Amino acid sequence: MKVHYNIDEIPTIKNAIVSQGTFDGVHLAHKKIIERLKQIASIKNGETVIITFEPHPRIVLLPLDHGLQLLSTLNEKINLLEKAGVDHLIILPFTKEFSRLSSEQFIRNILVNKIKTNTLVIGYDHRFGKNREGSFEHLKNSASLYEFEVEEIPEQDIDDIAVSSTKIRQALLNNDIQTAQKYLGNSYSLEGNVIKGKQLGRTIGYPTANIEVENSYKLIPQDGVYAVWVWYNKARFGGMLNIGNNPTIKDKGRSIEVNIFNFEKEIYTENLIIEFVSKLRNEEKFDGLDALKNQLHLDKQNAQAILNKIGVAII
């Protein structure tokens, strides 16, 4: 996939089959749009194009709204779209000035003049342009004027529940990892660099890597202990992860820590990707380190059992 950060330097794209939006999480509804793009591109001998925005529009338009929680950072979104088989990703800087573009200006200046769109595919009830004035009907009228085609994907339901980023966020915040995974079409993940902690885990036989997630808008699941997959240098390991304040240990502070099974390498400053598989339990306060150690032993057994069922045995 080719990633373009400058709209003025985009090379000629052959029969551009385009969709645009935030694509947060790249969930099943997004993937349905992408599959339709690929189908049309195959018929028209074209190339698929996704237009997205950075930062998220709400960060610019509602700077005092601290409730935004993103399912994917920009880097995660890039990786997910590449896995989905998109040919081109155009990342438009979202500014207040950009937000004032009318739907007509967006169509003429970007879709037509810059990208030379052949076909535009949009999701159900998609809106765009200043004050979200642009609609499917508006696009149809412009399509005939500028000689491109437009298609709307009907609302997608799974078990009669519409797939949306909002429902996935709610599932994650309600400890429903399986529902989130079902709607995403893959595991929910987060990534970050390993930083130094107090190194108390290694003293009780369960060393952990402390993960720092740099993007403050990234959704972190509820506090608790989880069975996870850990990706390091393209290799996958089983593990158990704790999110929370570690109440058994005084003044430990809130952290995201993962115990990686059968792994002893020092990896400070290096990047890890965590895939959430299942929640094991809520965070608890134990009567001393021995009680905590006994619980961690049980947690590891439970995590290994869950991960083994998926198909790749954890020794």
Beta strands, then each sheet from edge to edge (+ up, - down):
strand 1: 2-4
strand 2: 16-20
strand 3: 47-54
strand 4: 88-93
strand 5: 117-122
strand 6: 149-152
strand 7: 157-158
strand 8: 161-162
strand 9: 189-195
strand 10: 209-212
strand 11: 224-232
strand 12: 235-244
strand 13: 255-260
strand 14: 271-281
sheet 1: 1+ 4+ 3+ 2+ 5+ 6+
sheet 2: 7+ 8-
sheet 3: 9+ 10- 13+ 12- 11+ 14- 9+
end
